[in-house]
Amino acid sequence: MVWDACSWRDMGPLIRLETTLTGDMYLSTLSDHLHSCMSIVHFDGLGQFQQDNATPHASRVATKWLQEHSSDFRHLHWSPKSPEMNIIEDIRDALLHAVEKRPPQPRTPMDLLTALQDS
């Protein structure tokens, strides 16, 4: 699994996650990477952090961390059961399509990460 921050301007680095995403793992990812990714994709400080309502994203620990860091960047809140308007699904589909076209096909998780980063 990979995590990324993106905007219409730029892509942040892909962060490889070694395990299934839980609230604690997501909190660790946010605290380790969100500030630097936001500075890359929104260098002017005008960006808003958007996430979907996946269970780890809406966990108490992640929500608390985002509230504690609300002065660092804006967080775009989504209501539960709201229509999905996050561009990440389109980006994911485009990346997977690009990786599928690459010869040879990735055989290991590291091969896949490299193919995703190259794409």
DASUL-V509044 format. One record per pair of residues at least 24 apart in sequence whose ideal C-beta (glycine too) atoms are under 10 Angstrom apart, sorted by the first residue. I is the first residue (numbers start at 0). GAP is how many residues later the second one is. Records with the same first field share a line. If there is no record, write none. Layout:
I=GAP  GAP
This chain:
0=24  108
1=90  93  107  110  111  114  115
2=26  27  29  30  31  34  85
3=29  33  37  84  87  88  91  112
4=28  29  30  31  32  33  34  35  36  37  42  44  45  46  83
5=31  34  35  44  81  82  85
6=30  31  33  34  35  36  39  40  41  43  80
7=33  39  79
8=31  32  33  34  35  38
9=27  30  31  32  33
10=26  29  30  80  84  106
11=24  25  26  27  28  29  30
12=24  27  104
13=81  99  100  102  103  105
14=98
15=93  94  96  97  100  101
17=91
19=36
20=33  34  35  36  38
21=33  34  37  39  40
22=32  33  34  35  36  37  38  39  40  42
23=32  35  37  38
24=31  34  37
25=25  28  29  30  31  32  33  35  36  39
26=29  32  33  34  35  36  37  38  39
27=33  34  37
28=27  33
29=27  31  32  35  36  39
30=31  34  38
33=31  32  35  38  39  41
34=34  37  38
37=34  35  36
38=33  34
41=31  32
44=27  28  29
45=27  28
46=26  27  29
47=25  26  27  28  29
48=24  25  26  27
49=24  25  26  27  28  35  36  37  38
50=24  25  26  27  35  37
51=26  30  32  33  34  36  37
52=24  25  26  27  28  29  31  33
91=24
93=25
94=24
